[in-house]
Amino acid sequence: MTTVAPFPLVEIDGAPRARGMAYGEQARGRIGASVALYAAQLDRFGFRPDDVGRFSGIFLPRLRQWAPDLVEEMEGIASGANVDLSSIVLVNARTEILQLARREKGISDDEPDGCTGAAILPEATRNGRLIHGQNWDWK
């Protein structure tokens, strides 16, 4: 029987940059693995490592306009995890960036991926609380 290690609990608080820094430090290994996974996808499509910055640069101005506090948190994550901001944008905007990359290279998007989510609304639970679960249906 295989034992699966529990997913780590990461507790953070404070201002956006401080939260990001704390998260980046505590989840550095997992963040690095995520960055490597999505960078490898871009590599598989024929892109170079510096294309990560180009793709991230397309989305970063919109992210700053939409949620500057979240970008500040991502800057903290990048600093805490010792990666550049474009790598954190890649992880957070992976679906959009990979789709754009496919489109640029004329690669069809026949592979199913995405997430599955389920929610039980408060009025349907015994204690009146929302229950939400999600998993990634992605290789």
Secondary structure, 3 states (H helix, E strand, C coil): CCCCCCCCCCCCCCCHHHHHHHHHHHCHHHHHHHHHHHHHHHHHCCCCCHHHHHHHHHHHHHHHHHCHHHHHHHHHHHHHHCCCHHHHHHHHCHHHHHHHHHHHHCCCCCCCCCEEEEEECHHHCCCCCCEEEEEECCC
